[in-house]
Amino acid sequence: MTEIISAKMIIDKEYKIAEVDPRIYGSFIEHLGRAVYGGIYEPGHPMADEQGFRQDVLDLVRELNVPIVRYPGGNMVSAYNWEDGVGPVSDRPRRLELAWRTIETNEVGTNEFVDWAKKANSQVMMAVNLGTRGIDAARNLLEYCNHPSGTYYSDLRAKHGYKQPHNIKTWCLGNEMDGPWQIGHKTMDEYGRLALETAKAMRLVDPTIELVACGSSNSSMPTFPHWEATVLEHTYEAVDYISLHQYYGNHENDSANFLAKSLEMDRFINTIISTCDYVKAKTRSKKTLNLSFDEWNVWYHSNDADRKIDPWTIAPPQLEDVYNFEDALLVGSLLISFLKRSDRVKIACMAQLVNVIAPIMTNNGGAAWKQSIFYPYMHTSVYGRGVALNVIVSSGKYDSKDFTDVPYLDATAVYNEETDQVTIFAVNRSLEDALDLDCDVRSFAGYRVIEHIVLENNDLKAVNTAAAESVQPHTNGNAKIDSGYVKAMLPQKSWNVIRLGK
């Protein structure tokens, strides 16, 4: 029998964390599986435009309002020659793509991806190869992309049909260089030195760019967080961000424990902030370094299938997780974690965007559809713009296998002064009980409830397919304002978006 638990919140317009950088709603496209070929790009598809980009996919990406997309990798970038992906497509080589053991046709490269990003109303976050290559290739790619004209690489771009520079502003200095699986894996000192010298050269080419140094591949790496401390001792003054990567799974089918894993993300973020601030103190710097959580998601459903894929095929169905309802709940909590630390987390990229551990799925030659995780991502991206507020939450708690004192209510709020709106994002983690929410919003006098969006499902394992979407939100939530308090009943195991406006 369903019971009712209760929680209280205080939201005050003066309790500000930071202006939310829209780039925390970024994503990632790697030349991996069907992310590019069959995902964003499929020339023979009925919905393909004149460049071969799927317009049905573009429509869904625009619905997500994705501000920045990391490209072209990922593990793939660590052996990638960017020159293979520019110039006449008929002249481009096919290569063995060693990271994922496929054939890369190079039909899509830098210029095509920039074109796609413009159509998606997004910016490009470019990664350079610091695995098999280094300073020279990085500075040449930057010159190709950003220098106006009159040099070898800028004139080569013009020869390829792009007279105007791309002006890509955010650049990743390699990918997961701490990982032994990485082609060109480095020790922390080797990578720190290379990243510093590459950063110096790139800033000489274009002083306006922002640079992201590689942090640990995940918080379980044996060198974490020593890696960050050492890399930043080399690069602190030369870079603007350190990267974080983390994926979560429910291998043991323990839903209560799975839904608590955002607490693990909170610890990860706080450890990296502490490490950055330690290096700031040690180097006597006046600069505060920010974080780029440029790979994150749920990823575990497709592990077995990926082991059975034959090598050296073109765009096989790799990492195609079919997301269920409980995955969407955790994704909502992970997004709440970013908002709570938006004073330091300025970029975050859900990995990835289409087909590969993605909110959007496609059939080759057929439909595109929304996975369950599409919705919390879309809701926060659309309504989570403005100032993140430091909400005070008082909630009952539970213990799980790996976590103690897990609040049933996971919540935050964003205040958009331009639109005079406040949005509450809330997850009820209880698998059995509805949650009676009592939220003090007296500092927002004269506000009313615009809508209360709810994502709920009795079946934690419910999924969406091309044929049927069984996980989708409704706007029949019961939130109302009474004497300066929002009163709402949040269904058991639910994602809630409560929008307030004048």
C-alpha positions in Angstrom: 0.0 0.0 0.0 1.3 3.4 -1.0 2.0 5.8 1.9 3.0 9.4 1.9 6.3 10.9 3.0 6.9 14.6 3.3 9.6 17.1 2.6 10.1 20.8 3.0 12.0 23.3 0.8 12.9 27.0 1.0 13.6 28.9 -2.2 14.7 32.5 -1.9 15.8 34.7 -4.7 18.7 36.0 -2.7 20.2 32.6 -2.1 22.2 32.6 -5.4 24.8 30.0 -6.4 25.7 31.3 -9.8 24.5 32.2 -13.3 24.0 28.9 -15.1 26.4 28.5 -18.0 24.1 27.2 -20.8 26.9 24.9 -21.8 26.1 22.5 -18.9 23.4 21.3 -21.3 26.0 20.3 -23.9 26.4 16.9 -25.7 28.9 14.9 -27.6 29.2 13.3 -31.0 32.1 10.9 -31.6 32.9 8.9 -34.7 31.7 5.8 -32.9 29.0 3.3 -33.9 26.0 5.0 -35.5 26.4 8.4 -33.9 27.5 10.0 -37.2 26.8 7.5 -39.9 23.1 6.6 -39.6 22.7 9.1 -36.8 23.1 12.7 -37.7 24.2 11.8 -41.3 22.4 9.4 -43.7 22.4 10.7 -47.3 19.9 8.1 -48.6 17.3 8.8 -45.9 13.9 10.3 -46.9 14.5 13.1 -44.3 18.1 13.9 -45.4 18.9 17.4 -46.5 21.1 18.4 -49.4 24.2 17.7 -47.3 23.0 14.3 -46.1 22.0 15.4 -42.6 18.8 13.9 -41.2 16.3 16.7 -40.6 14.2 14.5 -38.2 17.3 14.2 -36.0 18.0 17.9 -36.3 14.5 18.7 -35.1 14.9 16.6 -32.0 18.4 18.1 -31.3 16.9 21.6 -31.6 14.1 20.6 -29.2 16.8 19.7 -26.7 18.3 23.2 -27.2 21.9 21.8 -27.1 24.3 24.8 -26.8 27.6 23.0 -27.5 28.6 19.6 -28.9 32.0 18.0 -28.3 33.7 16.5 -31.4 35.2 14.2 -32.9 36.0 12.2 -29.7 36.4 10.5 -27.4 38.8 7.6 -27.7 38.7 8.0 -31.4 40.5 11.3 -31.4 43.7 9.8 -30.0 44.7 8.3 -33.3 42.7 10.7 -35.6 44.4 12.6 -38.4 42.1 15.7 -38.9 43.5 16.2 -42.4 41.7 12.9 -43.5 38.3 14.6 -42.9 38.7 17.8 -45.0 38.8 18.5 -48.8 36.9 16.6 -51.5 35.1 13.7 -50.0 36.1 11.5 -53.0 39.8 12.0 -52.1 39.4 11.1 -48.4 41.1 7.9 -47.2 39.4 5.1 -45.4 41.2 4.3 -42.2 41.3 1.6 -39.5 39.7 3.3 -36.5 41.7 1.7 -33.7 39.8 2.8 -30.6 36.6 1.1 -31.6 38.0 -1.3 -34.3 35.9 -0.1 -37.2 36.5 1.4 -40.6 36.3 5.2 -40.7 35.2 6.5 -44.1 35.8 10.1 -43.3 32.8 11.2 -45.3 32.0 13.6 -42.4 34.9 15.7 -41.1 35.5 19.1 -39.5 33.7 21.4 -42.0 30.7 19.2 -42.3 30.3 18.9 -38.6 30.5 22.7 -38.2 27.8 23.0 -40.8 25.7 20.5 -38.9 26.2 22.3 -35.6 25.0 25.6 -37.2 21.8 23.8 -38.3 21.4 22.4 -34.8 21.8 26.0 -33.3 24.9 24.7 -31.5 28.6 25.5 -31.1 31.4 23.1 -31.6 33.8 22.0 -28.8 36.8 20.6 -30.7 39.2 18.0 -29.4 42.8 17.6 -30.6 44.8 14.4 -30.8 47.4 14.3 -28.1 47.7 10.5 -28.3 49.6 9.8 -31.6 50.1 13.4 -32.4 50.8 16.6 -30.6 51.6 20.4 -30.8 52.0 20.6 -34.6 48.8 18.9 -35.6 46.9 20.9 -32.9 48.1 24.3 -33.9 47.6 23.5 -37.6 44.0 22.4 -37.0 43.4 25.6 -35.0 44.8 27.7 -37.8 42.6 25.8 -40.3 39.5 26.5 -38.2 40.0 30.0 -36.8 42.6 32.0 -38.7 41.0 34.5 -41.1 43.2 34.1 -44.3 46.6 34.5 -45.8 48.3 31.4 -44.4 48.7 27.9 -45.6 45.9 26.3 -43.5 43.5 29.2 -43.5 43.8 29.4 -47.3 43.3 25.6 -47.5 40.0 26.0 -45.6 39.0 28.6 -48.2 40.0 26.3 -51.0 37.7 23.7 -49.4 34.8 26.1 -49.7 34.9 27.8 -46.3 36.2 31.3 -46.7 35.0 32.5 -43.3 36.7 31.1 -40.2 34.8 28.7 -38.0 35.8 30.6 -34.8 35.6 27.5 -32.6 36.2 28.8 -29.1 36.4 25.7 -26.8 39.1 23.1 -27.3 39.9 19.8 -25.5 43.6 19.0 -25.1 43.2 15.3 -25.9 40.9 12.7 -24.3 41.3 10.4 -21.3 45.0 10.4 -21.5 45.3 8.6 -18.1 43.6 5.5 -19.5 45.8 2.5 -20.5 43.2 1.8 -23.2 44.0 5.1 -24.8 46.1 5.1 -28.0 49.1 7.2 -27.0 48.4 6.8 -23.2 50.7 9.1 -21.1 51.8 9.3 -17.6 50.6 12.3 -15.6 53.8 14.2 -16.1 54.1 13.3 -19.8 50.6 14.5 -20.4 51.0 17.6 -18.2 54.1 18.7 -20.1 52.5 18.0 -23.5 49.3 19.7 -22.6 51.1 22.8 -21.4 53.3 23.2 -24.5 50.3 22.5 -26.8 48.2 25.1 -24.9 51.0 27.7 -25.3 51.3 27.1 -29.1 47.5 27.2 -29.6 47.1 30.4 -27.7 49.8 32.0 -29.9 47.6 31.1 -32.9 44.4 32.3 -31.3 44.6 34.0 -27.8 40.7 34.1 -27.5 40.2 30.3 -27.2 39.3 28.4 -24.0 41.2 25.1 -23.2 40.2 22.0 -21.3 42.9 19.8 -19.8 42.2 16.0 -19.4 41.2 15.0 -15.9 40.7 11.3 -14.8 38.7 9.0 -17.0 36.6 8.2 -14.0 36.7 8.4 -10.2 37.7 4.8 -9.9 41.1 5.2 -11.7 44.0 4.3 -9.5 45.7 7.6 -10.1 42.6 9.7 -9.2 42.9 12.5 -8.0 46.7 12.5 -8.1 46.4 12.8 -11.9 44.5 16.0 -11.6 46.9 17.5 -9.1 50.0 16.7 -11.2 48.5 17.7 -14.5 47.3 21.0 -13.1 50.7 21.7 -11.5 52.0 21.8 -15.1 49.0 23.5 -16.8 47.1 25.6 -14.2 47.8 29.0 -15.7 47.6 27.7 -19.3 44.1 26.1 -19.2 40.5 27.2 -18.3 38.9 23.9 -17.3 39.8 20.4 -16.2 37.6 17.6 -17.5 35.5 15.0 -15.6 34.1 11.7 -17.1 31.7 9.3 -15.4 29.1 6.8 -16.3 26.6 5.0 -14.1 25.0 1.6 -14.3 22.5 -0.7 -12.5 24.3 -4.0 -13.1 22.9 -5.5 -9.9 19.3 -4.4 -10.6 19.2 -2.5 -7.3 17.0 0.4 -8.1 17.2 2.2 -4.7 21.0 2.1 -4.9 21.1 3.1 -8.5 18.9 6.2 -7.9 21.4 7.3 -5.2 24.3 7.4 -7.6 24.1 11.2 -8.0 25.6 11.4 -4.5 28.7 9.7 -6.1 28.7 12.4 -8.7 28.5 15.1 -6.0 31.6 13.6 -4.3 33.5 13.4 -7.6 32.8 17.0 -8.4 33.7 18.2 -4.9 37.0 16.2 -4.9 38.0 17.8 -8.2 37.1 21.3 -7.0 39.2 20.7 -3.8 42.1 19.5 -6.0 41.9 22.6 -8.3 41.8 24.9 -5.3 44.8 23.0 -3.7 46.8 23.6 -6.9 45.7 27.2 -6.9 47.0 27.7 -3.4 50.2 25.7 -4.1 51.0 27.8 -7.2 49.8 31.0 -5.5 47.6 31.7 -8.5 44.9 34.3 -8.5 42.8 32.3 -11.0 40.0 30.0 -10.2 39.8 26.9 -12.4 36.4 25.7 -13.6 35.1 22.2 -14.5 34.1 20.6 -17.8 32.1 17.4 -17.1 32.3 16.6 -20.8 31.3 12.9 -20.6 28.5 11.7 -18.4 25.5 9.4 -18.7 24.0 6.0 -17.8 25.9 3.3 -19.7 25.7 -0.4 -19.1 22.8 -1.9 -21.1 24.8 -2.5 -24.3 27.9 -4.0 -22.8 27.2 -7.6 -23.7 26.1 -6.8 -27.2 29.2 -4.8 -27.9 31.4 -7.8 -27.2 29.8 -9.6 -30.1 30.4 -7.0 -32.8 32.7 -8.1 -35.7 35.7 -5.8 -36.1 36.4 -3.6 -39.1 32.9 -2.9 -40.2 31.4 0.5 -41.0 29.2 2.2 -38.4 28.1 -1.0 -36.5 25.5 -0.6 -33.8 27.8 0.1 -30.9 26.9 1.3 -27.4 23.2 1.4 -28.2 21.8 1.4 -24.7 18.0 1.2 -24.6 17.1 3.5 -21.7 14.4 2.7 -19.3 12.3 4.8 -16.9 14.7 4.5 -13.9 17.6 5.7 -16.1 15.6 8.9 -16.7 15.2 9.4 -13.0 18.9 9.2 -12.4 19.7 11.4 -15.3 17.4 14.0 -13.8 19.3 13.8 -10.5 22.7 14.1 -12.3 21.4 17.3 -14.0 20.3 18.6 -10.6 23.9 17.9 -9.3 25.3 20.1 -12.1 23.0 22.9 -11.2 23.9 22.7 -7.5 27.6 23.2 -8.4 27.1 25.6 -11.3 29.5 28.0 -9.6 32.3 25.7 -10.9 30.7 23.3 -13.4 30.5 25.4 -16.5 30.4 22.8 -19.3 28.8 19.3 -19.3 28.3 17.0 -22.2 25.8 14.2 -22.1 27.6 11.4 -24.0 26.4 11.0 -26.5 23.6 12.6 -28.6 22.3 10.1 -31.2 22.3 6.3 -31.1 25.4 5.9 -29.0 24.3 5.9 -25.3 22.0 8.7 -26.4 18.7 10.4 -25.8 17.8 10.2 -29.5 17.6 6.9 -31.4 17.2 6.2 -35.1 16.6 3.3 -37.5 18.7 3.4 -40.6 16.3 4.5 -43.4 13.5 4.8 -40.8 12.2 6.7 -37.7 13.9 8.8 -35.1 12.5 8.7 -31.5 13.0 10.0 -28.0 14.5 7.7 -25.3 13.3 8.1 -21.7 16.4 10.2 -20.8 15.4 12.7 -23.5 12.9 14.3 -21.2 14.8 15.4 -18.0 17.6 16.6 -20.4 15.2 18.6 -22.4 13.4 20.1 -19.4 16.5 21.3 -17.7 18.0 22.6 -20.9 14.9 24.6 -21.8 13.8 25.7 -18.3 17.1 25.7 -16.4 18.5 28.9 -17.8 19.1 31.7 -15.4 20.5 31.8 -11.8 20.8 28.6 -9.9 19.5 29.0 -6.4 20.8 27.4 -3.2 17.6 25.7 -2.0 17.3 24.4 1.5 15.8 20.9 1.5 14.5 18.9 4.5 13.6 15.4 3.6 13.4 11.9 5.0 16.2 9.6 4.0 17.0 6.0 3.3 20.1 3.8 3.2 21.1 1.6 0.2 23.9 -0.8 -0.5 26.5 1.8 -1.2 25.0 5.0 0.3 23.7 6.2 3.6 21.3 9.1 4.3 20.0 9.3 0.7 17.3 12.1 0.7 14.0 10.9 -0.9 13.7 14.4 -2.3 16.4 15.5 -4.7 15.7 19.1 -5.8 17.0 22.4 -7.0 15.6 25.6 -8.5 16.6 28.1 -11.2 15.4 31.7 -11.3 15.2 33.4 -14.7 15.0 37.2 -14.1 14.4 38.0 -17.7 11.2 36.0 -18.0 10.2 36.4 -14.3 10.1 32.6 -13.9 11.3 30.1 -11.3 11.6 26.4 -12.1 11.8 23.7 -9.5 13.4 20.4 -10.6 12.6 17.5 -8.3 13.0 13.8 -8.2 11.1 11.7 -5.7 13.5 8.7 -5.2 11.0 6.7 -3.2 10.1 3.5 -5.1 6.9 3.1 -3.0 5.6 6.3 -1.6 4.3 9.6 -2.9 6.0 12.7 -1.4 4.1 15.6 0.0 6.1 18.8 -0.9 5.8 22.0 1.1 8.0 24.7 -0.5 8.4 28.2 0.8 8.5 30.7 -2.1 7.5 33.8 -0.2 10.4 35.8 -1.7 8.6 35.4 -5.1 5.5 37.4 -4.2 2.7 37.4 -6.8 3.9 34.2 -8.6 1.6 31.4 -9.7 2.1 27.9 -11.0 2.4 27.9 -14.8 2.6 24.1 -15.1 3.6 21.0 -13.2 5.3 18.5 -15.6 5.5 14.9 -14.3 7.5 12.0 -15.7 6.2 8.8 -14.0 5.7 5.2 -14.8 4.7 2.2 -12.7 7.3 0.1 -14.5 10.9 1.1 -13.8 12.0 -0.9 -16.8 9.6 0.7 -19.3 11.3 1.8 -22.5 10.5 3.8 -25.6 10.7 2.3 -29.1 10.1 3.6 -32.7 6.7 2.0 -32.4 5.6 3.2 -29.0 6.6 5.7 -26.4 5.6 4.4 -23.0 7.8 6.8 -21.1 6.7 10.4 -21.7 5.7 13.3 -19.4 2.3 14.7 -18.7 1.3 18.2 -17.4 -1.3 17.0 -14.9 0.8 17.6 -11.9 -1.1 19.0 -8.9 1.2 21.8 -7.7 -0.4 25.0 -6.5 0.6 28.1 -4.5 -1.1 28.9 -1.3 0.0 31.9 0.9 3.5 31.9 -0.5 4.0 28.1 -0.4 4.1 25.7 -3.2 2.1 22.6 -2.3 2.5 19.5 -4.4 2.2 15.7 -4.2 5.1 14.2 -6.1 4.2 10.6 -7.3 6.4 7.7 -6.2 9.5 7.4 -8.4 8.9 10.5 -10.4 10.7 13.4 -12.2 8.9 16.8 -11.6 9.2 20.2 -13.2 7.2 22.9 -11.4 7.2 26.2 -13.3 6.3 29.4 -11.5 5.8 32.8 -13.1 4.2 36.2 -12.4 
